[in-house]
Amino acid sequence: MALVLYLPFYAHAWGFYGHQKINYYAVFLLPPEMLVFFKPQIDYLAVHSVDPDKRRYLLEQEGPRHYIDLDHYGPAPYVSLPRDWQTAVAACSMDSLVKYGIGPWWIQVMLERLTKAFMVKDPEQILKMAAELGHYVADLHVPLHACSNHNGQLTGQHGIHGFWESRVPELLAEKEWDFIIGPARYYRDPLSLIWKRVLQSAAAADTVLRIEKLLRAQFSSDQVYAYEERNGKLTRQFSSAYTVAYDQLLNGMIERRMRASVEAVASFWLTAWINAGQPPLRSLVRHPLGGDALLSMQQLEAAYKNSPIKGREHD
Ligand SMILES: [Zn+2]
């Protein structure tokens, strides 16, 4: 029977688990002036890290913000693709850019929105934009978010997307990986950091796929999958032995990408705050959601629970 039937949780980049952990750990990299506001809101930042994935069930335009198929632009370093948005639109057309993903540029939009929220000292907007910026930044650290063979659909490796970004971290992150990471850094040129990280992702995509293929040849199919407990339910999924073996063959890649995500998320939060003139955050108070904000949150949840995904599926 097709694997997809058994893996309903694996539809989201880094999985919900990974995104929540990344935003959570990122808070601890912030300077005290930011920590004073961010730390008490750490649960909000973790929970709402996954809103952009939920929005993929609501809005058609949402999907392409989470990835970029760099291999569409020829071999690395993809010289046919201008890094600057306006130049890219002129060279490739907006429709084509949207078709193959606009992840790197969307991060710029979100960074500007967060900077503005800091400037006007709007606590709700600061948290919303910070939580969601964290999502997009983390997504582009995932190799299969920079590659058209994003779920192994072109190479008979269906399900590898969730395997790499959900199953492996869920099994190993808390038990074995290290999330003590140096302080957030200010980036004068955030766009070049985004491109650096997404090019690293694209370069790693080949290894992600090749290693799994190699490993598959060493395991019988009843060793690849197993019924194991997940969220309190017995679920057929990649077996623990297969998951651990994959992680070992990748030689720490997933841990490194997750750590790099944490560092980048915190650094982008810090960069927005500094660019906004380092407004004091101590006195900001978050009020419970009301009015339009509450309504749009309810719409998001309803779409996520009741509607099919619009655009690209990951499993
Ligand atoms: Zn995503």
Residues whose N, C-alpha, C, O or C-beta is under 5 A from the ligand:
A	BS01	ZN	A13 D53 H66 D139
